[in-house]
Amino acid sequence: MKKILIVDDEEKLRGLMGRVIKLEGFEVMEAGDIKTAWKKLDQSDIDVVLCDVKLPDGNGVEFSKILKEKYPLLEVILLTAYGNIPDGVQAIKNGAFDYITKGDDNNKIIPLLYKAIEKTELNRRVVSLEKQLGERRSFDAIIGKSRNLQACIDLARRVAPTDTTVLLLGETGTGKEVFAQSIHHASHRAKKSFVAINCSAFGKDLLESEMFGHKAGAFTGAVRDKKGLFEEANNGTIFLDEIGELAPELQAKLLRVLESGEFIKIGETHPTKVNVRVIAATHRDLPKQIEAGEFRSDLFYRLSVFQITLPALRERTADIGALANSFATQFALKTNKKITSLSPDFIHALEKNPWNGNIRELKNVIERSVILTDGPVLDVESLPFEMQHPRQEGGKNMSAFSLASSEKLHLQKVLNYTNGNKAEAARLLEIGIATLYRKIDEYKL
């Protein structure tokens, strides 16, 4: 039940208003002055305060300002016997939901209360979502207890409160953007923008425009001024993924931003100043690129003030079970399936896989398994054929090169593609359904 606090020194008016509001199903509390109102507010979770402007121990307009500072999620409606524009303007500036004159309130107060409560509920949902988002992007949300991963988290926690540039290294799919977001959300810039860009996703000219912006008319198609991502990230953090793919001309421009905090937009003549923290990432060997003349050494030294190398998934197999469980829960919700557990054989098969695509590949495999599974347990049968039947260590399982092995693998892939629909599989394989059943028995598929 929503709680309404009426603050008015006129007891009869307060009581009458309270009875009307109670008839709408609200819980009503009353206070005759500001001192009593504070006690009520401290004792109960109030949704809306209806407050007179003139009170024995203070002014309602000033009270509303202090009230919103201490309890930002509730809403305040101010009531006055003699309305005036300056008080009304100041009340709204102080955060009051509305300011109405007594006498007009009979028809206005109930609809206004409902609107104020809607806003209170919205405020609380926003705060709840922000909290959930913050939790998802915090270091505590990074899944894994392995020693090498925890060492990386410890380094990231230490550098997060600073403005130091961070270079995240590691294979593709190891979670570099997740680490970048966690560093940002643990920093003093957390309430400002986190902007991410993949430097390998654009051509040189388009990437320059995306990163630094342009003026209208700077080139064909530039019909209006465009803010670049550095400008969008001002006072926040920019994450430059695949920094090793950056063209030499843009490397020079990025170096200037790191050194002076300014850049010149395409078609502009004067510099734009920004205050941005840079987190960069790459799977490439930048020192080798420097030797090959593909990457500037001065930019590398600017970016690598603080390096963190994330471990590949095969180097943290102890974390595979926890990651798989998390992804299974996530995809079960998306597909409206009830997955209660992952079988020991399923986990064992995952741990034996080399995971060249790292966490990203694992996530894709779990999504596929959830889709293919009908029961509550993910089992080996839902995994890709090559994971169900891994080659022996060192690749010495010579049967993998036989024609029969190739045919068995192809049959399994087609059956997986058709989600077990044998008639459709036979049609795609261009064989009879009887032949397909014979081969399924032969290969024990």
N, C-alpha and C positions, 0 to 999 in steps of 0.2 A: 504494500500500500504506500502510495506517495505521500510524503510529509510536507505540510505547509506550515510555516511559522508566520503568525500575524503580530507585528510590532506596532502598537498604537496605545496612547495613554488614555483614550476614551473607552472605558470598559464596556459600555452598552453597545457602541459601534463595533468594537472588537468581537463581542459575543454574537451579535447579529450576523456579521460577516462570516464568523466561524461556523454558525449553523448552516448557512447557505452552502458553504464549501463542503461541509460534511455530507450534505445531501448528494453531492457528486461522487461520494465514495473515497474522499481523501481523509487522511488523518490530520487533524488540526492541533497546533500548539500555539499558545498565546504568551505575549510578553508586553508589559506596560512601559518598559524603558530599555535602553541599550544594554545596561548592565545585566538585566534579566535575560535579554536576547542572547548575549554571549554564553550564559550558562546553558540555555536550551540548545544552542548550536554545538557546544562542546559535548553535550550528553546524547545527542541524537543526530542521525544522518539526514539533514534537511535537504529537500529538493528545491523549494522556492520560498523566498522571504517576501511577504507583503509588508511594506514598511512606510509609516507616516514620515513626512519630511520634518515636522516639528515635534521633537520629543523632549521630555523633561531634562535629560542629561546629554543632549547632543542634537546634531543635525543629521537627518536621514540621508542627505546627499553625500555628506562626508563619510557617514557610516557605511554607505554602499561601496565606497572605494576601498576602505579597509577590509570589508567583508569579502569582496571579490579577490583581494590579494591573498587572504588567508584561506578562503574556500572558493577557488576559481571555477569549480564545476557546477555550483548552484547558481540560480538566477534570482535577481532582485527586481521587484516591481515597486516603484515608489508611488505613494498616494499623498496628495496635498489638498488642503481646503481652498487654497488660493494659488492656482497655477500661474507660473510666469515663465517666459521663454528662456531667460538666462539659466534658471535652475534646471529646467528641462534639458537644455543643451549640456550643462555640466554633469547632470545625472547620467546621461548616455555616455559621455566621455569617461565617466568613472566606472563604466561597465554595467550599468543598470539595464535590464531587459526592456523596460518601458517606464513611462512617467505619466500618470493620469490624475485628473482632478476628481476629488470626492464629489459624489452626486451623479457623475457620469459612470461610476464604477458598477452600478447595478446591472447594466446590460453588457458592460465590457469585461468585467473581472473574470467570469468563468471561461469564456473563449480565450482570454489572455493567459489564464493559468494553464490551460491545456497546451498552448503554444510554448509557454516557458518550460513546461515539463518535457515537451518534445525536444527542446534544445538541451535541457539537462541530460536527457538520455543519450542524445547524440554526443555531447561532450564526454560522457563516461565511456561510450563505445570507442571514441577516437583515442582516449587515453589507454583503454584496454588493448586496442590494436597496436598502438605505438609501443606498449610494453611487450606485447607478443613479438612484434617485429624486432625490437631491441634484443630480446632473448634469443631469437633465431639468428641474429647477426653477432651475438656476443661470442667470446672465446669458449664459453661453457657449451655452446651449441655445436662446436666442432667435435665430431664423433671419433673416438679412439683414445686408448690408454697406453699405446706402445711408447717405449722410452724415446725413440727418435722423433715421434710426433710431438710428445710432450715437451721435448727440448725446443722445438720450433715454436710452440705456443708460448713457452716461457720467454723466448727472445722477443716475440711479437708483443707480449704484454709489457715488456720493459721499454720498448721503443714507442708504443702507442701514445703515451701522454706527451711526447715531444713533437716537434715539427720536422724532425729529421726525415730526409728522403730515404725510402726503403726500396731495395731491389729484391724481388721474390724470384728464386730460381727453382727449376725442377721440370720434370717431364710434363707433357700435355695431359691434362685431366687430373692433376694432383691436388687441385683445390686452391689455386693461387688467388682467384677472385674472392673466395670465401674468406681467406686470410686478410686480404686487403679491406674487405668490408668490416671485419672484426677489429682491425687496427683503427679504422676510421671511427667506429662506434664506441671505442674505448678512449677516444681522444677528446680534447676540448672542442673539437670541430663537429662533434657528433650531431648537433642539431642543424648543421648546415648541409649543403648538398654533397652527396657522393656520386661522382660521375665516372662512368667506365667507358672506355673505347678500345676496340681491338685494332691495333695498327696494321694488321695484315688484311683487314676487311675492305680497305679502300685503296684506290689509286692515289698517287702522290698529290695531284692537284685537289682532288676531292677531300683527301685527308687534311690538307692544309686548311681548307675552308671549314671543315668540321671542327678542327682543333682551335683555330684562331679567329674564324669568322671572316666576313668580307663586307665591303661597302657596296651599295647599289651601283650597278654599272661597271663594276670592277672586271667583269668578264661576261660573255654571252650567257644569258639566263639568270644573271644576278639582278633581279628586278627590285629587290629591297635589301636593306641592311640585314645582316645575319650575325647574331651573337655566336661566338665559338664556344666550345666546351670548357676551355680554360676560364672564360668569362662567366659561364654558367656555374662553374665550381668555385667562384670567388668566395674566400673565407672558409671553403670546405676542402674536399680531397678529390683529386683526379687520379684514376687508375688507368695506366697505359699498359694494356696487355700486348704481348708479342712485340716488345720494344725493339727487338733485334731486326724487325722487318722495316723499321723506319728509314725512309730515303735520306741520303746525305744532306740535302738542302734543309729538310725538316729537323734533322739532328742539330744543325747549327742554330735553328730558330728555338728549339727546345732548350738548348744550352743557355741561350740568352735569358729565357724565362727563369731558369734555375739560378742564374747568376744575379739578375737584376729585378726579377719579378715583373717584367714588362715584355710586350711583343707588339708588332705592327700588323694590323689586319690587312688582308689583300685589298689593294686599292686605297688604303689609308696612308696618310703622311706622318701622323703623329702617333706615338706609342700609347698603348692601353696598359694600365697598371693593374696587377692582380695580386692577391695574397692566397696562394694555393699550395697545399701540400701535395707532393707527387709520390705516388707508389707505382713502381714499374715492375713488369714481370716478363720473363722469357724462358723458353725451353732451350734456347740456343747457347752455344759456348761463345760468349762475347769476346774473351781474350783472343780466341782463334779468329773471330771476325775482325778484330783490330789488326792482327797480323796480316790478314788478307786485304786490308784497306777498306773494309766494308762498314766499319763502325768507328766513330771518333773516340780516341782514348780519353780526351778531356771530358767528354760527355759520360763515358763509363765511370770515371772517377767521381763525377758529380752524383751519378745515380746510385753508385755502390757504396755510399757512406755506411749503410747498414744492410748487410746481405743476410737473407734467410733462405736456405736450400731445403725445399720440402721433399720428404721421402716418397719414393714410388710405392705403390700399393703392395708390390711383391716384397718390399722391405719392411712391411708392417702387417704381416698376415694375421697377427693376433687381433687386428681391428676389423677383419673382413666380416666376421659374424655379426658384430654390432652394426656395421654399416648396412649389411644385407637386411637385417631385421628392421632397421629404420626405413629403408627404401620399400620393403615389403608392406609395412604399415601405411606408408604414404600412397603407394599405388593401389592398395586394397581399398582405401577410401575413395580414390579417384574412379575406380572401376566398380564400386559398390559390392565388393566381395569381402567375405569374412575369412581372413587368413589368421590362424591362431598360432602357427609355429612353422619353423623351418627344420626339416629332418636332419639328423646328424650326417647322413650321407650327402645331403645337399650342401651343407656347410663344408664338409670335407672336400667335395669336388670344387667348390669355390676356392678353397685355400690352395688347391693344387694347380690352379690356373695361373699362367704367367702375368695376366693383366697388363698387356702392353698399352692399353688405353686407360689404365688406372681407374680412378673412382668413376669417371664418366662411363667407361665400358661396363663396370659392375652395375651401375644404375640402370643401364639399358638392358642388361641380362635379367635383372630382377623384375623390371617392368614386363618383359616378355614372359617370364615364368608366371607372374601373377595372372596375366591374360590367359595363358594356356591351362592353368590349374583350375579344376572344378571343385575340389574339396578344400578343407580348411588348412591342409599342410602342403607346403612347397616341398616337392621331392625331386630326385635326380631326373626323373622322366621329363620334367618341364624345362630342363636345361638344353642348350644346343648340343647336337650329337657329338661334336668334337670335345665338349666338356664332360660328357657322359663316358666317353672312351678316349681319355688322353693318351698321347703317345708315351712310350717309356722314356725315362730320363736319357738325355743325350740324343733323342730322336732315332733310337736304334730299332724301333718296332717296324721291321721291314714289311709286315703285312699291310701297312698303311699305303704301300706303293702298289699293291696288287689291284687288278681290275675289279675283283669282288668287293674289296674295301671301298674303292671309289664309287661303285654302284650303290653300296649300302649307305654311304654318306649322302649321296645325291637323293636317294629315296627318302631318307630321314628329313632332309632339308625341304623337300617338296611336301611331305606330310605335315611338317611344322608350318609351312606356308599356308596350307589349306586347313590348319587347325584340326587335323585328323580326319577330314572329309575324304574318304577313300575314293568315292566316285569322281570327285573333282581332281584328286591326285592322279588317278588313272587317265583322266582326260588330258591333263597337262603333260603327263609322261608319254602320251600317245600309245598306251598299251591297254589290253583288256583288263577288266576288273578281276577276273580269275587269276590272270598272271600276276597282278599286284598282290593279291592275297597269298599266292604261292611264295612270292619273294619276301613278303612280310614274315611268313612262317620260317622260311629258310634263314633269314637274317635275324630272326627273333626280335623284330621291331615292335 
